[in-house]
Amino acid sequence: SFTISLHKADNTTVMIKLKPGLSPSCRIHMKNVFRSELKIKPGENVTFTFTCSTPEKYFIMEIQKNIDCVSGLCPFGDVHLYPLGLPRLNRTYSWDVKASTKAGLELKFSTSWLRQIKPGETCPDSVSYNISSCIDKAVVNIGTFCRNGSVSRIKLLGGVFMSLHLPWHLPLTTSGFNIANRASIKRLCIIESILKGESSITLMSPNYPLGFPEDELMTWQFVIPSNMRASVFFQNYSLSNCERKEERVEYYIPGSPSNPEVFKLSDSQPANIAGSFNMSLQGCDQDAQNPGILHLLFQVVVQHPQVDENVTHLVDLSKEKNMTVTIHLERWPSHVPLMSEPICLICKDPRTCDRVLTLTSGAIYRISFLCKDLSRLRITAEKGIGCMDIRWCQKKIYSLSVPKAITRLPIRLHKFIWKLLATDLINVEITSPSLKLRQDVPEQRCNTSYSYSIVSATPETELNVGVFCPGGSIEKIQMRNNITISLKTFGKGFINESIPQDLKMSFVPHIKDECTFTVSPNPKAKVYLQTPWPYGLPPYVSISWFIVVPSKQTARLAFSADRMGIACETGRAFVNIKEETLGAEEIVRREDELLPQPRNMHHNFWVNVSNCKPVDKTQLTLQFWVTFADKQIDLGIILGVVAGAGVLTAIGLTVYCVKKKKKKAQNPMVGVYNANVNTQMPGKKGLFGKGRQNSESHVYAVIDDAVVYGHLLKESNGSVAPEVDVYRPFDGPVGSLPPSPPPFSFRKDVKRSSNTEEEPLPLMDTDQDTYTFAHQKSGQSEDNGDANKKDKGDTSVPLLENKERDGFVE
């Protein structure tokens, strides 16, 4: 059994009751009465027992003491836990001290001191203190604290409500604090923290996360050795709606020429403070209709002075545009450093330091570091390049290299991001002329110290092209839409490897596909190329590769799978392959067909992959590889060529002899000019009364046998007789556009597809048909047969020449 005896003068009340939400399976037995609750008032003596052996599972106990410092003397000094001999239950001691607002009360804690915790957090040993201030009828929650911290004293204005929560198994006999009387502090409260060594503490404004009282003032006092450095960081705050005054933070720093130093809550707070200082929070007169909430959560970090704190590093961004450089801890912003972790600070000046520092282009900075281990810091930079008018930026080439202002810092670069922005009709071309790029695929992983991630984005879709590193075969990538290129490093060797960075970009007119690669492989290498991996090709997106084949080699093209591996819900997916040569066959495969077998490609060729809308959100991932081998010349072909050359030589000799024989009999007539026909060049439609089929402009009066075979005969002086109506096959350059996949009737881009068919061009003044006319020179008679032999030059003068032969296309 338990006996509790309370003296009437102690003004203490004891309450034992069931824990909330539990059924009364265990009860209190007193004077043959079973009850679930017991209240013992001052002056009472009560004996009772519990009906179960583990009452701590069911009951809690509250001991409340009222202290009146307004009408009587206050029992200042150490506060003891009274009464003794209580049951082993979870218990809460509370002290309600009433005092005048003209006086101040001080709670002084023992050597363990206190540590403030956020609402909802618990203390490791389950021992916690809750302190509130009572001004008239208003109660302000100063905060909840655990043992073993830095808060040594709390001074309050007016009354105090103090509670101590203890677990049932902890037999404490002292409260750990005492109460002292002080003069008025003229503010809500003063919290004193003593920080002796390197440490980090977190503190909150009263009522946090609710609002700080209107137009109130409170102060934190930090006692720090003069050989230590302190920095203040605001982790969370909100502002109320002020009608008068302005919410602010004031610092009193001994030795500062501008005390107090006033800051807004949105400002970067002072850092690298030598020794002790005070910090005060001042509220304002709030709007009665919409007051808002003022609250503050901040951290104070104390550390030893760093050896290199006076060493500054120059970061010159004065010539850069649209660029930001952020220096931060590794794994930022997802990782929040623990309080036990060493602090790393970056300073723009001796008193402006933070864990994260962002520098913007157009200025010069001198930064320093308060950090024992600089290897924990990282740099993330971002640069924007835009083009709104192709006329101003088409010929400009931008270098995508990391500025020296960043690489010279003793901090490792984590990521450099280029954001390339352009309008719908302007695209981006990325080149790597010397290093070239290699796609990171499972069979060909990047093992360099850095890589590039390339993403093309529109409001409708995002094309994550993949990851690329230097040392490959891709020398050019053309892409539509806005592009993001992210350079990410993987080791300390980036600075050495990146010296020859050659990644460049330019803006180009609109291209057909969403992405086009130009691949110029090493003839001895096996090149793997793949649709975006591992993300897959988005629906309705087309991507092309143009593979350059050296003239003396043959490429071997093979796919890594037999099929595309998808089923289409809407539309069709296609693979198109075509060599860039006249009359080349275009190979087309649908998603429901087998992919082409490995084949040899003798000329430059295109590979195009266009996606449909797959079922079940499956991804189209298609991979192929290319190898090279020297061209093999067939012996039979060589013999055939030699034999053909011999036959042509024999024919030429025969014709030559025939010509010589005929020249002795008559003078060869190249052609007789007919003055009655129209000799004007065909022009635009409507200039001629007759078409070519109806006119005789191409009819010759005489065509001699020698003229018909004139292209096989050569004069002794090496000149060639004129060719008359001889067909010449086209051997000019072929266009460099990728093969066109079958049209998608379901594509959303109707405007673009409707413009693919152009109206036929009108007949120009220079028609592409060749007309050759010959006439006798003035002064010659028709029967002057020896005139041709005396004149070493051409016997005829072309009346018309086709000056656009190179532009002829079948």
C-alpha positions in Angstrom: 0.0 0.0 0.0 1.0 3.7 -0.5 0.5 6.6 2.0 0.6 10.2 0.8 0.5 12.9 3.4 0.3 16.6 2.2 0.9 19.6 4.5 -1.6 22.3 4.1 1.0 25.0 4.0 2.7 23.4 1.0 -0.2 24.2 -1.2 0.3 21.0 -3.3 -2.2 18.8 -4.9 -1.7 15.2 -6.1 -3.9 13.6 -8.8 -3.7 9.9 -9.9 -5.8 9.0 -13.0 -6.0 6.5 -15.8 -4.0 7.1 -19.0 -6.2 8.5 -21.8 -7.9 5.8 -23.9 -7.4 2.9 -21.5 -10.1 0.7 -20.0 -10.2 0.5 -16.2 -8.8 -3.1 -16.0 -6.7 -1.9 -13.0 -8.3 0.2 -10.2 -7.4 2.1 -7.1 -8.6 0.5 -3.8 -9.1 2.8 -0.8 -11.4 2.2 2.2 -13.2 -0.6 0.6 -13.9 1.6 -2.5 -12.6 0.8 -6.0 -12.0 3.9 -8.2 -10.2 4.8 -11.3 -9.1 8.3 -10.2 -7.8 9.7 -6.9 -7.3 13.4 -5.9 -5.3 14.3 -2.7 -5.7 17.9 -1.6 -3.4 20.0 0.7 -3.7 18.8 4.4 -5.0 15.3 3.5 -3.4 11.9 4.4 -4.5 9.0 2.2 -3.6 5.3 2.1 -4.4 3.2 -1.0 -3.4 0.2 -3.1 -3.7 -0.8 -6.8 -5.6 -3.9 -7.9 -2.9 -4.9 -10.4 0.9 -5.5 -10.1 1.9 -3.1 -12.9 0.0 0.1 -12.2 2.5 2.1 -14.3 0.9 0.7 -17.4 -2.4 2.2 -16.6 -2.0 5.3 -14.4 -0.3 8.6 -14.5 0.3 11.1 -11.7 0.2 14.9 -11.6 1.7 16.9 -8.7 0.9 20.6 -8.8 2.3 23.3 -6.5 0.9 26.9 -6.5 3.3 29.7 -5.5 2.0 33.3 -4.9 4.7 35.9 -5.2 2.3 38.8 -5.4 0.7 38.8 -1.9 3.5 36.9 -0.1 7.1 36.0 0.0 8.4 33.7 -2.7 10.2 30.5 -1.7 13.3 31.3 -3.7 16.1 28.8 -4.0 16.4 25.2 -5.0 13.1 23.5 -5.9 12.6 20.1 -4.4 10.3 17.3 -5.6 7.6 17.0 -3.0 6.1 14.8 -1.6 8.3 11.8 -1.1 7.3 8.1 -1.3 5.1 8.4 -4.3 4.1 5.3 -6.4 6.4 4.5 -9.4 4.2 6.1 -12.1 4.8 8.4 -15.0 4.5 11.7 -13.3 4.4 15.4 -14.0 5.5 18.1 -11.5 4.2 21.6 -12.2 4.9 24.9 -10.5 2.5 27.8 -11.0 4.3 30.9 -9.9 2.2 34.2 -9.9 4.3 37.4 -9.9 3.9 41.0 -10.8 4.7 42.2 -14.3 6.9 44.8 -12.7 9.2 42.1 -11.4 11.3 39.5 -13.1 11.8 35.8 -12.3 14.9 33.9 -13.1 15.0 30.1 -13.6 18.6 28.9 -13.1 19.4 25.4 -14.1 22.0 23.0 -12.7 25.2 22.1 -14.5 23.5 19.7 -16.9 21.7 22.7 -18.4 18.9 22.4 -21.0 18.5 21.9 -24.8 15.4 23.2 -26.6 13.6 20.8 -28.9 11.0 21.2 -31.6 7.3 20.6 -30.9 6.6 16.9 -31.3 10.1 15.8 -30.5 11.0 13.7 -27.4 14.0 13.6 -25.1 16.3 10.6 -25.1 15.9 9.9 -21.4 12.2 10.9 -21.4 12.9 13.8 -19.0 11.6 17.1 -20.3 10.9 20.6 -19.1 8.1 22.9 -20.4 8.3 26.6 -19.6 5.6 29.2 -20.1 5.3 32.8 -19.2 2.1 34.3 -17.8 1.4 38.0 -18.5 -2.0 38.9 -17.1 -4.2 36.2 -18.5 -2.1 35.5 -21.6 0.1 32.4 -21.6 3.1 32.3 -23.9 4.9 29.0 -24.4 8.6 29.7 -24.1 9.6 26.2 -25.2 10.2 22.5 -24.4 13.7 21.5 -23.2 15.7 18.3 -22.6 18.6 17.8 -20.2 22.2 18.1 -21.3 22.3 21.3 -23.3 23.6 24.9 -23.3 20.6 26.8 -21.8 21.8 27.9 -18.4 19.2 30.5 -17.4 15.8 31.9 -18.4 14.6 35.2 -17.2 10.9 36.0 -17.5 8.6 38.9 -17.1 5.6 38.2 -14.8 4.5 34.8 -13.7 5.9 31.4 -14.7 4.3 28.0 -15.3 7.0 25.3 -15.1 6.5 21.6 -15.6 8.8 18.6 -15.3 7.9 15.3 -16.9 9.6 12.2 -15.4 9.3 8.5 -16.4 8.1 6.0 -13.8 11.5 4.2 -13.6 13.6 7.3 -12.8 13.9 8.0 -9.1 14.8 11.7 -9.2 14.7 13.7 -5.9 15.7 17.2 -7.2 14.1 19.3 -9.9 17.4 20.6 -11.4 16.6 24.3 -11.1 16.0 27.1 -8.7 14.0 30.3 -8.7 15.4 33.7 -8.1 13.8 37.2 -7.9 15.1 39.8 -10.3 14.3 43.3 -11.4 12.1 43.8 -14.4 13.7 42.8 -17.7 11.4 45.0 -19.8 10.9 42.3 -22.4 9.1 38.9 -22.7 12.1 36.8 -21.7 15.9 36.4 -21.9 17.4 33.0 -22.7 21.1 32.5 -21.8 23.2 29.8 -23.5 26.8 29.0 -22.6 28.8 27.4 -25.4 32.3 26.3 -24.3 33.7 24.4 -27.2 32.8 23.5 -30.8 29.1 22.9 -30.9 25.8 23.7 -32.6 22.5 24.5 -30.9 19.0 25.1 -32.3 16.6 27.6 -30.7 13.1 28.8 -31.4 10.9 31.8 -30.8 8.2 31.5 -28.1 5.0 29.7 -29.3 6.9 28.2 -32.2 5.5 27.2 -34.8 2.6 29.5 -33.8 3.0 33.2 -33.7 5.3 35.3 -31.6 3.3 37.8 -29.4 2.4 41.0 -31.1 4.9 43.9 -30.6 6.9 41.9 -28.1 10.7 41.8 -27.6 12.9 38.9 -26.5 16.6 38.3 -26.3 19.1 35.4 -26.5 22.4 35.8 -24.8 25.3 33.7 -26.0 28.3 33.3 -23.8 31.2 32.1 -25.9 35.0 32.1 -25.3 36.8 34.9 -27.1 39.0 32.5 -29.0 36.0 30.8 -30.6 33.9 31.9 -33.6 30.1 31.9 -33.8 27.7 32.0 -36.8 23.9 32.4 -36.9 21.7 30.6 -39.5 18.0 31.1 -39.9 16.5 27.7 -40.8 12.8 28.6 -40.9 10.9 31.8 -40.3 7.7 33.6 -41.3 6.6 37.2 -41.1 3.3 38.7 -39.9 1.4 41.6 -41.5 2.6 44.7 -39.9 0.6 48.0 -39.6 3.3 49.9 -37.7 7.0 49.2 -37.1 8.9 46.5 -38.8 9.9 43.0 -37.6 13.7 42.8 -37.2 16.6 41.1 -35.5 19.2 43.1 -33.6 22.7 42.0 -32.6 24.8 43.5 -29.9 28.4 42.4 -30.6 31.1 43.6 -28.2 33.7 45.7 -30.1 31.4 46.4 -33.1 31.4 50.1 -34.1 27.7 49.9 -35.1 25.9 48.4 -32.1 23.1 47.3 -32.4 23.4 45.8 -35.9 19.9 45.5 -37.4 19.0 42.8 -39.8 15.8 41.7 -41.5 14.8 38.1 -41.1 15.3 37.6 -44.8 18.9 38.8 -44.6 22.0 36.7 -44.3 22.8 36.8 -40.6 26.2 37.5 -39.1 28.8 34.9 -39.0 32.4 34.4 -37.8 31.6 36.4 -34.6 34.5 36.4 -32.1 33.3 35.7 -28.6 30.0 36.5 -26.9 27.0 38.4 -28.3 23.3 39.1 -27.9 20.5 38.6 -30.4 17.0 40.1 -30.0 13.8 39.5 -31.9 11.4 42.5 -32.2 7.8 42.1 -33.3 5.4 44.8 -34.7 1.9 46.1 -34.5 -0.1 43.6 -36.6 -3.0 44.0 -38.9 -6.1 43.2 -36.8 -8.0 41.7 -39.8 -5.1 39.6 -41.1 -2.3 39.5 -38.4 -0.2 36.7 -39.9 2.4 34.8 -37.9 5.9 35.7 -36.9 8.0 32.8 -35.9 11.7 31.9 -36.1 13.8 28.7 -35.9 17.6 29.3 -36.0 20.9 27.7 -35.4 24.1 28.9 -33.7 27.3 27.2 -34.7 30.5 27.7 -32.7 33.9 26.5 -33.9 37.6 27.2 -33.7 39.1 29.7 -36.0 40.3 28.1 -39.2 43.9 28.2 -40.3 43.0 29.5 -43.7 40.1 31.8 -42.7 42.1 34.8 -43.9 43.0 33.2 -47.2 40.7 34.6 -49.9 40.0 33.1 -53.4 39.2 35.3 -56.3 36.2 34.3 -58.4 35.9 36.6 -61.4 32.5 36.3 -63.0 32.4 39.8 -64.4 32.6 38.7 -68.0 30.0 35.9 -67.6 26.3 36.2 -68.4 23.3 34.4 -67.1 25.4 32.2 -64.8 25.1 31.2 -61.1 27.7 29.4 -59.1 26.6 27.7 -55.8 29.1 26.3 -53.3 27.6 23.8 -50.9 28.1 20.7 -48.9 28.1 17.3 -50.7 24.6 15.7 -51.1 23.0 19.1 -50.8 20.1 19.9 -50.7 18.7 16.5 -49.9 21.1 15.9 -47.0 20.8 18.0 -43.9 24.0 17.8 -41.9 23.8 16.5 -38.4 24.6 18.7 -35.4 27.5 16.4 -34.6 29.1 16.9 -38.1 31.9 19.4 -38.5 30.7 22.7 -39.8 31.8 24.0 -43.2 31.1 27.6 -44.0 31.7 29.7 -47.1 32.2 33.5 -46.6 31.7 36.3 -49.0 33.3 38.6 -46.4 34.6 38.0 -42.9 31.1 38.4 -41.4 28.8 37.0 -44.1 29.1 33.2 -44.1 26.8 30.4 -44.7 26.7 26.7 -45.5 25.5 27.5 -49.0 26.8 30.4 -51.0 25.5 31.5 -54.4 27.5 33.8 -56.7 25.9 35.4 -59.7 27.5 36.5 -63.0 28.6 40.1 -63.6 30.7 40.6 -60.5 34.0 39.7 -58.8 34.0 37.9 -55.5 36.7 37.2 -52.9 35.6 34.2 -50.8 37.1 32.3 -47.9 36.3 29.0 -46.2 35.7 28.2 -42.5 36.0 24.5 -43.0 38.5 21.9 -41.8 37.9 19.5 -44.7 37.3 21.3 -48.0 36.7 17.9 -49.7 33.2 17.9 -48.2 32.3 21.0 -50.3 31.0 20.9 -53.9 30.3 23.4 -56.7 27.1 23.4 -58.8 26.9 26.0 -61.6 24.2 26.9 -64.1 24.5 29.0 -67.3 21.7 30.0 -69.7 22.2 30.6 -73.4 19.2 31.8 -75.5 18.3 32.6 -79.1 15.1 34.3 -80.1 16.1 35.3 -83.6 18.2 33.0 -85.8 19.6 35.9 -87.8 21.5 37.1 -84.7 22.9 33.8 -83.4 23.0 31.3 -86.3 26.7 31.9 -87.1 27.8 32.2 -83.5 29.5 29.2 -81.8 29.3 28.9 -78.0 31.9 27.0 -76.0 30.4 24.6 -73.4 33.4 24.5 -71.2 33.8 25.1 -67.5 35.2 28.6 -66.8 38.6 28.8 -65.2 37.2 30.9 -62.4 35.5 27.7 -61.2 38.3 25.1 -61.9 40.8 27.2 -60.0 38.9 27.0 -56.7 40.1 24.3 -54.2 36.6 22.8 -54.4 35.5 19.9 -56.5 33.0 20.7 -59.3 29.9 18.5 -58.8 27.8 19.6 -61.8 27.7 22.3 -64.5 24.4 22.8 -66.2 23.9 24.6 -69.5 20.2 25.5 -70.3 19.9 26.2 -74.1 16.6 28.1 -74.8 15.2 28.9 -78.3 12.0 29.4 -80.1 10.1 26.6 -81.9 11.7 27.2 -85.3 15.3 27.3 -83.9 17.2 24.1 -83.0 20.4 23.3 -81.2 23.5 21.7 -82.7 26.0 20.2 -80.3 29.5 19.3 -81.6 32.6 17.7 -80.3 35.1 18.0 -83.2 38.2 16.5 -81.6 37.2 14.4 -78.6 33.9 13.2 -80.0 31.2 11.7 -77.7 30.5 8.1 -76.7 27.0 7.0 -75.6 26.9 5.3 -72.2 25.2 1.9 -72.9 25.5 -1.4 -71.0 28.0 -2.8 -73.5 30.0 0.4 -73.6 30.0 2.2 -70.2 31.7 5.5 -69.6 34.8 5.3 -67.3 35.9 8.9 -67.5 35.9 11.3 -64.6 33.0 13.3 -66.1 30.0 12.8 -68.4 27.3 14.8 -70.1 23.6 14.2 -69.6 21.4 15.6 -72.4 17.7 16.3 -72.1 15.3 17.9 -74.6 12.1 19.2 -73.1 8.8 20.7 -74.2 5.6 21.3 -72.2 4.2 18.1 -73.7 7.1 15.6 -73.6 10.6 15.2 -72.3 13.3 13.4 -74.4 16.1 12.2 -72.1 18.7 11.4 -74.8 21.1 9.7 -72.5 24.5 10.0 -70.9 27.6 10.7 -73.0 31.3 11.0 -72.3 34.4 12.0 -74.4 36.3 9.6 -76.5 33.8 8.1 -78.9 32.5 8.5 -82.4 29.6 11.0 -82.2 30.8 14.3 -83.5 27.5 16.1 -83.8 24.0 16.1 -82.2 21.1 18.1 -83.6 18.1 18.5 -81.4 14.8 20.3 -81.3 13.2 22.3 -78.4 14.9 23.5 -75.2 18.0 21.6 -74.3 19.6 21.0 -70.9 23.2 19.7 -70.8 24.6 18.6 -67.4 28.2 18.0 -66.9 28.7 15.8 -63.9 32.1 14.8 -62.4 32.9 11.5 -60.7 36.4 12.1 -59.3 39.3 14.4 -58.6 40.8 13.9 -62.1 38.3 16.2 -63.8 40.5 19.2 -63.9 43.3 17.3 -65.6 41.1 15.5 -68.1 39.0 18.5 -68.9 41.8 20.7 -70.2 41.0 20.0 -73.8 37.2 20.3 -73.4 35.9 20.9 -76.9 32.1 20.6 -76.5 30.5 23.4 -78.5 27.0 24.4 -79.5 25.3 26.6 -82.1 21.7 27.5 -83.1 20.5 26.1 -86.4 17.3 26.3 -88.4 14.5 23.8 -87.8 15.3 20.1 -88.3 13.0 17.3 -89.3 13.5 14.8 -86.4 13.6 15.4 -82.7 17.2 14.3 -82.6 19.8 13.5 -85.2 23.3 12.1 -84.5 26.3 12.4 -86.9 28.6 9.4 -86.2 32.1 9.2 -87.6 33.5 6.1 -86.0 37.1 4.9 -85.7 37.5 2.3 -88.4 39.0 -0.1 -85.9 36.3 0.3 -83.2 33.0 -1.4 -82.6 30.4 1.3 -82.1 27.2 0.8 -80.1 24.4 3.2 -80.7 21.0 3.1 -78.9 17.8 4.9 -78.5 17.6 6.9 -75.2 18.7 4.5 -72.4 17.4 3.6 -69.9 14.4 5.9 -70.3 13.3 4.7 -73.8 12.0 6.7 -76.8 8.9 8.7 -76.0 5.7 8.1 -78.0 5.6 9.7 -81.5 9.2 10.7 -81.4 11.7 10.1 -84.3 15.5 9.9 -83.9 18.1 9.4 -86.6 21.8 8.5 -87.0 24.0 9.4 -89.9 27.0 7.1 -90.0 30.0 8.1 -92.1 31.7 5.2 -93.9 35.3 5.7 -95.0 35.8 5.4 -98.8 38.1 2.4 -98.6 36.0 0.5 -96.1 32.7 -1.3 -95.7 30.5 -0.9 -92.6 28.7 -3.9 -91.0 25.4 -2.9 -89.5 23.6 -5.3 -87.0 20.8 -5.0 -84.5 21.2 -6.5 -81.0 17.6 -7.9 -81.0 15.3 -9.5 -83.6 12.4 -7.2 -83.0 11.6 -3.8 -81.6 10.0 -5.4 -78.5 6.9 -3.2 -78.4 3.2 -3.4 -79.5 1.5 -0.2 -80.7 -1.7 1.1 -79.3 -1.9 4.0 -81.8 0.1 4.3 -85.0 3.1 2.4 -86.1 6.8 2.2 -85.2 9.3 2.0 -88.0 13.0 1.4 -88.6 14.3 2.9 -91.8 17.8 2.2 -93.3 19.1 3.9 -96.4 22.5 4.4 -98.0 23.3 7.8 -99.2 23.9 7.0 -102.8 21.9 7.2 -106.1 19.3 4.6 -106.4 19.9 3.0 -103.0 17.2 0.8 -101.7 15.4 2.0 -98.5 14.8 -0.8 -96.0 11.7 -0.3 -93.8 10.6 -2.5 -90.9 7.5 -2.1 -88.7 7.3 -3.0 -85.0 5.5 -6.3 -85.9 8.2 -7.4 -88.3 11.6 -8.9 -87.9 14.5 -6.4 -87.9 16.9 -6.6 -90.8 19.7 -9.2 -90.7 23.3 -7.9 -90.4 24.3 -6.3 -93.7 27.2 -4.5 -95.3 27.0 -0.8 -96.1 29.4 0.5 -98.7 28.4 4.2 -98.4 27.4 6.7 -95.8 24.0 5.6 -94.5 21.1 6.6 -92.3 19.3 4.7 -89.6 16.0 6.2 -88.4 13.8 5.0 -85.6 10.3 6.5 -85.1 8.0 5.4 -82.3 4.2 4.9 -82.0 2.2 5.1 -78.8 3.0 1.7 -77.2 0.5 -0.3 -75.1 0.9 -0.5 -71.3 3.5 2.3 -71.4 6.2 0.0 -72.6 9.5 1.6 -73.6 11.0 1.4 -77.0 14.7 0.7 -76.5 16.6 -0.4 -79.7 20.3 -0.9 -80.0 22.5 -1.5 -83.0 26.2 -1.7 -83.6 28.6 -0.9 -86.5 32.0 -2.3 -87.3 34.3 -1.6 -90.3 36.5 -3.7 -92.6 38.6 -2.9 -95.6 36.9 -3.3 -99.0 37.7 -6.5 -100.8 38.3 -6.1 -104.6 37.0 -9.1 -106.6 39.6 -10.6 -109.1 36.9 -11.3 -111.6 35.9 -7.7 -111.6 39.5 -6.6 -112.3 39.7 -9.1 -115.3 36.4 -7.9 -116.6 37.5 -4.3 -116.4 40.8 -5.1 -118.2 38.9 -7.0 -120.9 36.4 -4.2 -121.4 39.2 -1.7 -121.8 40.7 -3.9 -124.5 37.5 -4.1 -126.4 36.9 -0.4 -126.3 40.5 0.2 -127.5 39.9 -2.0 -130.5 36.6 -0.3 -131.3 38.3 3.1 -131.0 41.1 2.1 -133.5 38.5 0.8 -136.0 36.5 4.0 -135.9 39.6 6.1 -136.1 40.6 4.2 -139.4 37.1 4.7 -140.8 37.2 8.4 -140.0 40.6 8.8 -141.7 39.3 7.1 -144.8 36.1 9.2 -145.0 38.0 12.5 -144.5 39.9 11.8 -147.7 36.6 11.5 -149.6 34.7 14.5 -148.2 34.8 17.2 -145.7 32.9 16.3 -142.5 30.0 18.5 -141.8 29.4 19.1 -138.1 26.0 20.6 -138.7 24.3 23.1 -140.9 22.6 26.0 -139.1 18.9 26.4 -140.0 18.1 30.1 -139.9 14.4 29.4 -140.2 13.9 27.9 -136.7 13.7 29.5 -133.3 17.2 29.4 -131.7 16.2 31.1 -128.5 16.7 29.3 -125.2 13.5 27.9 -123.7 12.2 30.3 -121.2 9.3 30.7 -118.8 5.9 29.3 -119.7 4.1 31.3 -122.3 7.2 32.7 -124.1 7.1 30.1 -126.9 4.3 29.6 -129.3 5.3 25.9 -129.7 6.5 23.3 -127.3 9.7 21.4 -128.0 7.8 18.5 -129.4 6.1 20.7 -132.0 9.1 22.9 -132.9 12.2 21.9 -134.9 14.7 23.6 -132.7 16.4 20.3 -132.0 16.4 19.1 -135.6 19.7 19.2 -137.5 20.0 19.4 -141.3 22.9 17.0 -141.5 24.3 14.6 -138.9 27.3 12.7 -140.2 28.4 9.3 -139.0 31.6 10.8 -137.8 29.7 13.2 -135.7 27.5 10.4 -134.1 30.7 8.6 -133.0 32.6 11.8 -132.4 32.9 11.2 -128.6 35.0 8.2 -129.4 37.4 10.0 -131.6 40.2 12.4 -130.7 42.0 14.8 -132.9 45.8 14.6 -133.1 45.9 17.8 -131.0 44.0 16.2 -128.1 40.7 18.2 -128.5 37.4 16.4 -128.3 34.7 16.9 -131.0 31.5 18.5 -129.6 28.9 16.1 -128.2 25.6 16.4 -129.8 22.5 15.2 -127.9 24.5 12.8 -125.7 22.9 11.7 -122.4 25.1 12.2 -119.3 24.2 10.3 -116.1 24.1 12.4 -112.9 27.1 12.0 -110.8 26.8 15.0 -108.5 26.3 15.1 -104.7 23.3 13.5 -103.1 21.2 15.3 -100.5 22.1 14.8 -96.7 18.6 14.3 -95.4 17.6 11.1 -93.4 15.2 8.6 -94.9 11.6 9.6 -94.3 9.5 7.1 -92.3 6.0 6.5 -93.5 3.8 9.4 -92.4 1.9 9.3 -89.1 -1.7 10.2 -89.8 -2.2 10.5 -86.0 0.6 13.0 -85.4 -0.4 16.1 -83.7 1.9 18.4 -85.7 -0.5 18.8 -88.6 0.8 22.2 -89.6 4.3 20.9 -90.2 3.2 17.9 -92.1 1.0 19.9 -94.4 3.9 22.0 -95.6 6.0 19.0 -96.8 4.5 19.1 -100.3 5.7 22.1 -102.2 4.2 23.5 -105.4 6.2 22.8 -108.6 8.5 25.7 -109.4 7.8 27.7 -112.6 10.1 27.1 -115.5 13.1 29.4 -115.1 15.0 31.3 -117.8 17.8 28.8 -117.7 16.2 25.5 -118.7 18.1 22.4 -117.7 17.9 20.8 -121.2 21.1 21.1 -123.2 20.9 22.4 -126.8 24.0 22.5 -128.9 24.0 24.3 -132.3 26.9 24.8 -134.7 27.2 27.2 -137.7 29.8 28.0 -140.1 32.0 31.0 -139.4 31.4 34.1 -141.5 33.4 34.2 -144.7 33.5 30.4 -145.2 31.8 28.7 -148.1 29.9 25.4 -147.6 32.3 23.5 -149.9 35.6 24.7 -148.3 36.7 21.3 -147.0 40.2 22.2 -146.0 39.3 25.1 -143.7 38.7 22.6 -140.8 42.2 21.3 -141.1 43.9 24.7 -141.0 42.0 25.9 -137.9 43.3 24.1 -134.8 40.3 25.2 -132.7 36.7 24.1 -132.6 34.9 24.4 -136.0 31.7 25.4 -134.2 30.7 27.9 -131.5 27.9 26.9 -129.1 25.1 29.4 -129.3 23.8 28.3 -125.9 25.6 26.9 -122.9 24.0 25.3 -119.8 25.7 26.9 -116.8 23.8 25.0 -114.2 24.8 21.4 -115.2 26.0 20.8 -111.7 22.6 21.4 -110.3 20.8 18.9 -112.5 18.9 16.2 -110.7 17.0 13.4 -112.3 
